Amino acid sequence: MEKYQYIPTAITVLIIIIGALSIFAIYNQWNANEISVSNSGINKISNSPQTLNLKSIIHKAEKNVMQIEGKNEGTTITGSGFLYNEKGDIITNAHVVKNADIIHVRTSNGRVYPAAIVGISEETDIAVIRVPQLANQSPISIEKEIKADIGDEVIALGSPHGFQNTVTLGIISGTERNFSVDGYDYNNVYQISAQITHGNSGGPLIDRATGKVIGINSVGTKDGTIGFSIPLANVIEQIEQWSNETQTKSLDFSTSSQIINNIDEKQYKKDAEYLINYFLDSILIRDYISAYTILGSEIQGKTSYSNFREQYTHFVNLTYNDFTTVITDNNHVEATVKVNYSLKPPNKEEITKETVKYKFTLGFENDQLKILAITKVEK
């Protein structure tokens, strides 16, 4: 009987040895064979970048797109430009500012600042102007190297006929176009289907896919159906040289009072209506910070930002129309606007709709146009 007592132990050891040898053989086979994973879904996602939201691209860009006015004794030229660095430098077209004695810019939130020329070309239709008050502000994103191809979708921003931050959409319909206009040579420029007309000059051409500026809108046909944009990659070296070599203290700026005194009644009303549009549009897309910054000190003193935000955070589906604008005896603008909106209280499903007439009072505070009061108008 004793010789059989070791059989179970021997079998156990044998099983362990066989198992170890099997694992070792499988491991060697895995190392010898290349593992192939087929996952077309992953490849599809990584090779196809997500399209950015169009409204987000436009709203973000608008904050850095300026309306530019160059004035002398005889004429006023209106154009556009965009903030491209943290020095307060704005890229525009040379023909917008070349003969101007006074240059000022209007930002998207209705502020007006004096500007001075940093650099300007006599051959290529490009210029850089500087606004020190815009220094350290986050600039628009630009593409310095990659050029667009025919068929790429683009967004053109500018101020055609004085309508600030007008947006047109289109595609790159041609490249390497060459011609001359008013003494400027346009070499290897983009032809675009997005409409370009008076006031668009100097505005950014934005790549729809990336949200980055790829060109400077410069010339359009008389009917506005074809536009031409200077590729930023072609001129960025010259632009950066001007910006890096110019000291702010060497520049000659007009005063804020000169600018304000040159604003006529029609422009004053237009600026006020634009500021109200900007305020309501900011509420609509829940950009409460931008809306709050254009309120006058009296409103901000009575209402903290958190309370202001809470006041409007339940607004949805906001629309507005029926502007009536007048200038009062104390040189303020009063504008009544019919606002339609829906209210969705927190943790509740039901939505209530309301239509209210608001009166906005606007005026200059510290040389900047501000919303001084907002009141409901009795029905």
Secondary structure, DSSP 8 states (H G I E B T S, - for coil): -GGGTTHHHHHHHHHHHHHHHHHHHHHHHHHHS------HHHHHHHHS-----HHHHHHHHHTTEEEEEEE-SS-EEEEEEEE-STT-EEEE-HHHHTT-SEEEEE-TTS-EEE-EEEEE-SSSS-EEEE-GGGTTS----B-SS----TT-EEEEEE-GGG-TTEEEEEEEEEEEEEEEETTEEEEEEEEESS---TT-TT-EEEETTT--EEEEEEEE-TTSS-EEEEEHHHHHHHHHHHHHH--GGGS----HHHHHHT--HHHHHHHHHHHHHHHHHHHHTT-HHHHHHTB-HHHHHHS-HHHHHHHHTTEEEEEEEEEEEEE-TTS-EEEEEEEEEEE--TT----EEEEEEEEEEEEEETTEEEEEEEEE---
